């Protein structure tokens, strides 16, 4: 199992076109993943704020 772990204040996940964008609100980092090349099999959200 290889989950995508989302945690921290201001973390967000969005789909733009055929790309998944994961942003970290605390340090401004951002990663993008092509639609058919996701290395994750699940998504885990930890915390009490953020946007999906």
N, C-alpha and C positions, 0 to 999 in steps of 0.2 A: 504494500500500500504506500502510495506517495501522495500525501495531501498538500494542498495549497493552504498554508496557515496565514490567516489575516488577523493581525493584532496591532494595537496602538491607536492613539487618537488621530482621527482624520484619515484613516485608511479607506480607500475606495477601490471598487472594481467596476469597470464598464466595458461595453462592447462598442467598438467604433469600426464600422465596416465589417471586415472579417478578422479583426484583431481584438484580443482580450488585453485590456490595459489595467495594470495593478499599480496604484499610487500609494505612497507612504506619506501621510500628512506631516509627520514630525521632522523628517529630514529632506523632504522634497524629492525623494527617489521615485523612479518610475520604471516599470518593466513592461514589455509587450510580448505577446505570444501569438503566433499565427493560429488560425482556427483549427486546423487539422494537425497541429504539431504541439499540442498541450502535453507537458510532461506530468500532469497531475491526474489523479483518478477521483478526487473528492475535494471539497472546500470546507475548511473549518474556520469559523468566525469566533474569535475570543475577545471579549470586552463588551462594552455597553454603548459604543458609539461608532459611527462609520457609515458608509453608503455602499449599497450593492445595487 
